[in-house]
Amino acid sequence: MNSVATLLVGVAIFVGILGIVIPVLPGAILSLAAILVWALEVQSPTGWSVLAAAVVLIGASQVVKYIVPERRLRESGVPRRSMFVGVVLGIVGFFVIPVVGMFVGFPVGVYLAERHRLGGHDAAWTSTKHALRATGLSILIEFIGTSLAAAVWLFAVLFLV
């Protein structure tokens, strides 16, 4: 694979990692797709090994990013219904206020659902903070898994291929 193509794959992986933090792009999927394209082009045992490692790392992060935050939310008493309302308002916010609307809509949705359920500001705000922490943890888990896959790819490009 030539240098320009390898650089483009690296840029796609980087954009994918950015897409995890700024949820406009399908971050982990984009990074994995870029590594797949690289492996298909390289056609070597190293390429297939890097792809396998990326699938395991990104796949594991996709599973863990739902299990760990969900358990923490359950322990803190935030119901799925409130999270669902937050996600719906986050999606609406994404279209109403481009780019940042999701970051506004999600906490507002969770807060409103919890305010309705619990009746008071303090309890609703506490639940909203738990939901925001869980969301941040989910993003962090996906970011770490995808970054590790990117590191494996970069190591292979620099030292093995």
C-alpha positions as CSV (number, residue, x, y, z in Angstrom):
1,M,0.0,0.0,0.0
2,N,1.4,3.4,-0.9
3,S,2.1,6.2,1.5
4,V,-0.8,8.4,0.4
5,A,-3.3,5.5,0.8
6,T,-1.9,4.6,4.2
7,L,-2.1,8.3,5.2
8,L,-5.8,8.4,4.1
9,V,-6.5,5.3,6.2
10,G,-4.9,7.0,9.2
11,V,-7.0,10.1,8.6
12,A,-10.2,8.0,8.4
13,I,-9.2,6.3,11.7
14,F,-8.6,9.7,13.3
15,V,-11.9,11.1,12.1
16,G,-13.6,8.0,13.4
17,I,-12.0,8.6,16.9
18,L,-13.2,12.2,16.7
19,G,-16.7,10.9,15.8
20,I,-16.8,9.1,19.1
21,V,-16.3,12.3,21.1
22,I,-18.4,14.4,18.7
23,P,-21.3,12.1,17.9
24,V,-21.9,13.3,14.3
25,L,-20.0,10.4,12.6
26,P,-20.2,6.7,13.3
27,G,-16.8,6.8,15.1
28,A,-15.9,3.2,15.9
29,I,-17.4,1.8,12.7
30,L,-15.6,4.3,10.6
31,S,-12.2,3.4,12.2
32,L,-12.9,-0.3,11.9
33,A,-13.9,0.2,8.2
34,A,-10.6,2.0,7.6
35,I,-8.6,-0.8,9.2
36,L,-10.6,-3.3,7.1
37,V,-9.8,-1.4,3.9
38,W,-6.1,-1.3,4.9
39,A,-6.1,-5.1,5.7
40,L,-7.8,-5.9,2.3
41,E,-5.2,-3.8,0.5
42,V,-2.1,-5.2,2.4
43,Q,-3.3,-8.8,2.1
44,S,-0.8,-10.1,4.6
45,P,-0.9,-12.1,7.9
46,T,0.1,-8.9,9.7
47,G,-2.9,-7.1,8.1
48,W,-5.3,-9.8,9.0
49,S,-3.9,-10.0,12.6
50,V,-4.3,-6.2,13.0
51,L,-7.9,-6.4,11.7
52,A,-8.7,-9.3,14.1
53,A,-7.3,-7.3,17.0
54,A,-9.3,-4.2,15.9
55,V,-12.5,-6.3,15.7
56,V,-11.9,-7.7,19.2
57,L,-11.0,-4.3,20.7
58,I,-13.8,-2.3,19.1
59,G,-16.3,-5.1,19.5
60,A,-15.5,-5.5,23.2
61,S,-15.8,-1.8,23.7
62,Q,-19.2,-1.8,22.0
63,V,-20.5,-4.4,24.4
64,V,-18.9,-2.9,27.6
65,K,-20.0,0.6,26.8
66,Y,-23.6,-0.5,27.3
67,I,-23.2,-3.0,30.2
68,V,-21.1,-0.8,32.6
69,P,-23.1,2.5,32.4
70,E,-26.4,0.6,32.4
71,R,-25.5,-1.1,35.7
72,R,-24.4,2.2,37.2
73,L,-27.7,3.8,36.2
74,R,-29.7,1.0,37.6
75,E,-27.7,1.3,40.9
76,S,-28.4,5.0,41.1
77,G,-32.1,4.6,40.4
78,V,-32.4,6.3,37.0
79,P,-35.0,4.4,35.0
80,R,-34.6,3.4,31.3
81,R,-37.7,5.5,30.5
82,S,-35.9,8.7,31.5
83,M,-32.9,7.8,29.4
84,F,-35.2,7.1,26.5
85,V,-36.8,10.5,26.8
86,G,-33.3,12.0,26.9
87,V,-32.2,10.2,23.8
88,V,-35.4,11.2,21.9
89,L,-34.9,14.9,22.9
90,G,-31.2,14.6,22.0
91,I,-32.1,13.4,18.5
92,V,-34.7,16.2,18.2
93,G,-32.1,18.7,19.5
94,F,-29.6,17.4,16.9
95,F,-31.9,18.5,14.1
96,V,-33.2,21.7,15.8
97,I,-29.8,23.0,16.9
98,P,-27.2,21.6,14.5
99,V,-24.0,20.0,16.0
100,V,-24.7,20.9,19.7
101,G,-28.4,20.1,19.9
102,M,-27.8,16.6,21.1
103,F,-25.7,17.9,24.0
104,V,-28.6,20.2,25.0
105,G,-31.5,17.9,24.3
106,F,-30.3,14.8,26.1
107,P,-29.8,16.3,29.6
108,V,-33.0,18.4,29.2
109,G,-34.9,15.3,28.3
110,V,-33.6,13.3,31.2
111,Y,-34.2,16.2,33.6
112,L,-37.8,16.7,32.4
113,A,-38.6,13.0,32.7
114,E,-37.0,12.8,36.1
115,R,-38.7,16.0,37.3
116,H,-42.1,14.5,36.2
117,R,-41.3,11.2,37.9
118,L,-39.8,12.5,41.1
119,G,-41.6,15.9,41.5
120,G,-38.7,18.0,42.6
121,H,-35.7,19.8,41.1
122,D,-33.0,18.5,43.5
123,A,-33.8,14.8,42.9
124,A,-34.3,15.4,39.1
125,W,-30.9,17.2,38.9
126,T,-29.2,14.4,40.8
127,S,-30.6,11.8,38.4
128,T,-29.6,13.9,35.4
129,K,-26.0,14.1,36.7
130,H,-26.0,10.3,37.0
131,A,-27.2,10.0,33.5
132,L,-24.6,12.4,32.2
133,R,-21.8,10.5,34.0
134,A,-23.0,7.2,32.5
135,T,-23.0,8.8,29.1
136,G,-19.5,10.1,29.6
137,L,-18.4,6.7,30.8
138,S,-19.9,5.1,27.7
139,I,-18.1,7.5,25.4
140,L,-14.8,7.0,27.3
141,I,-15.1,3.2,26.9
142,E,-15.7,3.4,23.2
143,F,-12.9,5.9,22.8
144,I,-10.4,3.7,24.6
145,G,-11.3,0.6,22.6
146,T,-11.1,2.4,19.3
147,S,-7.9,4.2,20.3
148,L,-6.3,0.9,21.2
149,A,-7.3,-0.5,17.8
150,A,-5.8,2.6,16.2
151,A,-2.6,2.1,18.2
152,V,-2.3,-1.5,17.0
153,W,-2.8,-0.4,13.4
154,L,-0.2,2.4,13.8
155,F,2.3,0.0,15.3
156,A,1.9,-2.4,12.4
157,V,2.3,0.4,9.8
158,L,5.4,1.8,11.5
159,F,7.2,-1.4,12.5
160,L,5.8,-4.5,10.8
161,V,4.6,-3.7,7.2
